[in-house]
Amino acid sequence: MKYSLSDFDYNLPLELIAQAPVNPRDAAKLLIVDKTNKKLEHQKFSDIVDYLEKGDVLVVNDSKVFPARLFGHKKTTGGAVEVFLHKKINENTWECLLGGRVSEELVIELAPKFEATVKINNHDGTWQVEFNKTGTNFFSAISKIGHLPLPPYIKRPKDQKEDKRNYQTIYAAVGKVGSVAAPTAGLHFTNRLLNKIKAKGVIIERVTLHVGLGTFSPVKTENILQHKMHSELAEIDKATIKRLKKAKVQGKRIIAVGTTSARTLESWGQAEFPDKYSAWTDIFIYPGYKFKVVDALITNFHLPKSTLLMLVSALTGKDFMFKAYQEAINQSYRFFSYGDAMFIH
């Protein structure tokens, strides 16, 4: 069946857009979506353990969010410029979104002895920007001056201390810094809950997808097939792949935590299951797609007309997913990044 962008629209009352997470994290609501029997059930996120079985493989994205919004000024005139770091190109060059009047070779002063030079207009809304710091010096500098890039639908002051903790999964790896937005399905897990899940005999595996524009860039074409995803770096190490292959052969369920984990796993599958995987992926999953790796998915509720809503609709069928969303609205579930979750199985 052919779908248009308007097919993925729905009406969401503004008061259901979560402005902060619940505390504790695992007290969020959980909608159980049984895609086989077309049944819906209401639980708490901490009850997810009851729906997992010994031998299941839970795949999380261990990428770490960094403060990607920088505010500086033009070295020549002092005019304000916003730099939104999107994707690392090489040691000192990043693909960025820039706010303000900019042109190639413009020098932006971000802090004393910390500068950025605009190098190339990519003519897709992004620019290549060269920085005068690299490696740990670069990340140390932006950790001091950077701002957490909370989504625009969070309508409150965004430089709150607790967001630095709340907008990060508990399993984000120190050596995996690279996401400009959190893989939000993972925000619901607590250490206590993960320990209960492990005690049940569920295997937890890590993959990495550094979340960039590809995840939340809006679809602007009515024909969804004309949408071009921005690419994001996805990685699965050799040992993890070996275990994933064994689990698939044994018929174990592969459960992705979040659409980023799902896209990483399916990108690996599309590449014919290599023994080591590291690639820029622009995989776009929409209804009609046949999943090669993912059997079940833990995910949040996504924006209307988004590629993420298309992905979850591909797993359940579009009509049943929209029935689930309507049920969530009726039951006052909280939506988007800091909102509630669903388990599709």
N, C-alpha and C positions, 0 to 999 in steps of 0.2 A: 504493500500500500504506500502511496506517495503522500508525504506530509508537508505542510507549509508551516511557516513560523507561527502564524496565528492559531494553529492547532495546539500550540503549547502555551497558550495564554490562560491565566485564571485570575480571579478577583480575590485579593487578600486584604482583609481589614488591617489597617496600619497598626492597630494596637497589638497585633500578633507578631510583629517584627521584634525579636528579642533585642534588648539594649544592653543586657549583661547576662552572664551565665547564672544558673542556679548553683547553690552551694549546699551540700557537696556536689561535685560534678556529676556523679552517677545517680543523683536524685531527679534528673530530667525525665520527662515522659518518653516512652518507647512504644511506637506503633509496630506491632508484629504483622508483616505483610506476607501471607502464605500464597505465593504465586501459583502453586500447583492446584490447590483447592479453592483459590479465590476467596480466602477468608481474612478478616482483619480482627486484631485483638489488641487491647490496651494494657500496657504494663509500665513499670518503672525501668530506667536503663539498667539499674543494678540487677534486674531479673534476667538480663541477657544470658547469664550463666546457665539458666534453666533450659535455654534453647540451643545450647552448644553441647556437643557430644565428644566423648573420648576419641581422639584421633583426628578431630577437625583441625584444620590449619588456619589460624587467624593471621592475616597478613596486614601489617601496619606500615605506614610511611613515616620513617624516622627523620625526615628533613626538619631542620630548625629554622624558625622565622627570625629574621633580623630587621632592625629598624630602617626600612628602605626609603623613607621620605626624608629628604634633606632640604633645608632652606638656606639659600645663599644670596649673594648679590653680585652683579656685574662688576668686575674689577675696574672698568673704565668709568662707568657712570653711577654705580651704586644701586642701580635698579634691581628690584627683587626678582629672583628666579627660584622656582621649585624644581628639584631633581628627584625623580622617582626611579630608583634602581630596579631594573626588570630582569636582565639576563647578563651574566658574565660572558664576555667574548674571549678575553685573554687576561693575562696577569694584571694589566692596568686599564683595560677598556671594558666598559659596560654598555649594554643597550638600555636606554633610559627614556622615560617620558619627561618632557620639560614643560614647565608652566612659566609663561612670560614671553616677551619678545626675544627670540634667540636667532642666532645665525652661526654658520660654521666659523670656527676659530675664536668664538667668544670664550673668554676666560671667566669662570665663576669662582668667587672666593667663598668657601664653605666655613672655614675656621682659620685661625692663624696658621700659616704654613700648610694649609690643606686646600688644594685648588683642583678644579675640573676644567678641561678644555673641550668644547663642543667640536667634534671632528667631522662627522658625516650625517647628513639628513637622509634617513632611510625611506622617506616619502610614504610611510605607512603609519605615521603618528609617533614613531620612535626615532631616536637619534643615537649615534655612537659617541660616547663621551669618554675621554681619557683622563685618568686621575694621576696625581703625583705621589700617591702612596699605593703600596701593594701588600698582598698577604695579610699577616696578622696586624701590621701597622694600619692597613686600610680598615679592617674590621674593628680595631680598637678605636680608631678615629670616629667611625660612624656610630659606634655604640655610645659615644659621648654626646653626639649632636643629632643623631637620627631620631625619627619619630615612627612609632609603630603604625603600619598602614592599615588601620581598621577600615572596614568597608564604609562607603558613604551613607548607607541606610542606618548606621548607628548615629543617632542625632543627639549626641551629648559631647561634653568635653572629652577629647580622645587621648590626652596625655596623662591618664590616671595610672598610678603605680601598679595597681592590681592587674591592669591589662597585660603588663609584661609577663606576669605569671599565668593569667587566665587564658591568654591567646597563644598558648604554647602547649603541645602535648607533653605528658609526663615522660614519654620515651624519646623525645627529640634528642638526637645525638650531637654532642659538642663538635664532633668532626664533620657534621653534615649541615653546616650553616648554608642557607641558600634560598629559602622561600620568602616571598614577599606577602604571602597570606598563609594562614594556618590551614593544615588539612583537618577541617573542623569536626568531622565525625569522631576523630580520635580524642577530642577535647573532653569527651564524657568519661574516659577511663581514669580510675584512681588506682593507686598501688594495691590497695586492699582488694579491689575488684579483679585486677590482673592476677593477683596471687590465687584467688578463688578459681579463676578460669584455668590457670596452670595446674592447680590441684586436681581439677577434673580430668586432666589428661589431654587438654587442648594444647597443640603446638603453636607457639607464637613465632612468626618469621618477620624479618624486616626487609623492606625494599626502600628505595629512595626516589622520590620525584620532587624536584625543587619547583614549588608552585610559583608560576609566573602569570603573565597575561592570558595564557591559553585557557586557564581554568575559569576566569571570570570576565573575559572579554565579551561584550554583548554581540548577539547575532543581529546583523542589520539587513540581511537579505530575506525576502519572503520565501524564496526557494532555499530551503536549509542546505541543500547540496552545494550551493555557491559559497557557503561560509568557509573561510580559511582560518584554521586554528593556528595560533602562535605556538611555536615549538618549545618544549620544556625538557630539561635533562632528567632522564630516568636511568636508574641503575639497579641491578640485582647481582650480588656477588656469586661466585662459583659454587661455594658450599651451600648457599641457600637454594640455588637452582637445582642442585643435586637432590636436595631433600624435597623440593616441590615436585620434581619429576617422579620421585619414588611415591609420594603421596597420591599423585594423579593415577599412577599405575595401580595402586592399592585401592582406588575408588574412594579416597577420603575427600571430604568437602573442603574446597578452598574458599574461605570467607574473606573478602576484601573489607578492610576498615577504611571506608571513604572512597570517593570516586577517583582520587589520585592514585591510591593503591590499585584500584581496578584498572585504570588506564595503563599503569606500569605493567601489570601482569598481562593484559591483553596485547600491549605493544610487543612484549617478549614473545607471546604466542604468535602474533602476526609475523614476527621475524623468524618463525619456524623453530622456536625453543632452543636457541644457542646455549652452550654451556657457560658462557659468561655474557652479561648484557650491560652495555652502557651506550646510550644513544639519545639523540634529540628526538622526541616524539611529538607528533602533531595529530595523533589518533583522534578521530571524531566518531563517537559511538551514538547511534540513534536507532529508533525502532526498525527492525528488520535485520539488525546485526546479530550474528551467531557467536555467542561467547565461547572462547577456546579454553579458558582457564578458570574464570570466576564462576562459582556455583551459587554463592550467596553474598549479600552486601549489607554492611552497616553504614548508614548515611544520614545526613541531616535533610531538612526540607529546603528545596532550592528555588531560586528566583523564577518568575514566569519567563517564558521564551528563552531560557538559558540552555546551554549545551549540557549542563549537568542534569537538568530535568529530562532532557532527551535521552541521556545515558540510562537513568533509572527506569524510564519508560521502555527502553529496549529490553530490560531484564524481566519486566512483568507483563508487557503489553501496555500500550498507551491508555486504553480505556480503564483498565483496572488500576493503573497508577493514579489516574485522575480521580477515580472513586476514593482511593486511599487519601489523596490530598483533601478532598472535600470532607471526608470523615475527620481528618485532623483539624480542619478549620472549624467544623461543627463542635468539636470537643476542645476548642481553644488551645490547641498545641502552639508552641512558640516556634517561629520560623527563622531560618537563615543561620548565620555563623554561630551565634550564641544560643541557638534554639534547641528544640527537642530532636529526637532521632527516630529512625525506623530501621527495622531489621527485615530485609527482603530475603526470603528463603524458599 
